Amino acid sequence: MHKLMLQVQLLLAALSALLPLVPLEHRGRIAEILETAAKALAFTGVLGAGAEDIAEKLAAVRADVEGMAAAGRAVTDDELAAAMTRVRAASADLRAALAAS
């Protein structure tokens, strides 16, 4: 559970660095990432065994976000689409873990 909380915190920090580089038309996608992180944080106490898997998926999302932020340029559609694929997988796993709890 601590690993999940740490990954959410790191992801939020990475998003704050990325946000200025995201074109306005894609800011809604960043909101999806924030929503997934918020849900994971809100339900850390009830996720049980699924928390470890979700933490790993959030770590992958964070790596994508950090990479885009480190590039120091506007985020491309393809970069954001790849990150969103990981976000949606993490979100689906989160919903499944909550349903199993």
Long-range contacts (C-beta under 8 A, 24 or more apart in sequence): 1-44, 1-45, 1-47, 1-51, 3-51, 3-52, 3-55, 4-40, 4-44, 4-47, 4-51, 4-52, 4-54, 4-55, 4-58, 5-41, 5-44, 6-55, 7-55, 7-58, 7-59, 7-62, 8-37, 8-40, 8-41, 8-58, 10-59, 10-62, 11-37, 11-58, 11-61, 11-62, 11-65, 12-37, 14-62, 14-65, 14-66, 14-69, 15-65, 17-65, 17-66, 17-69, 18-65, 18-66, 18-68, 18-69, 18-75, 21-68, 21-69, 21-71, 21-72, 21-73, 21-74, 21-75, 22-74, 22-75, 22-80, 23-74, 23-75, 26-75, 26-77, 26-80, 29-80, 29-83, 29-84, 32-84, 32-87, 32-88, 32-91, 33-61, 33-65, 33-83, 33-84, 33-87, 35-91, 36-61, 36-87, 36-90, 36-91, 36-94, 39-91, 39-94, 40-90, 40-94, 43-94, 43-97, 43-98, 46-98, 46-101, 47-94, 47-97, 47-98, 47-101, 48-97, 48-100, 48-101, 50-93, 50-94, 50-96, 50-97, 50-100, 50-101, 51-97, 53-93, 53-97, 54-90, 54-93, 54-94, 54-97, 57-86, 57-89, 57-90, 57-93, 58-90, 60-86, 60-90, 61-86, 61-87, 61-90
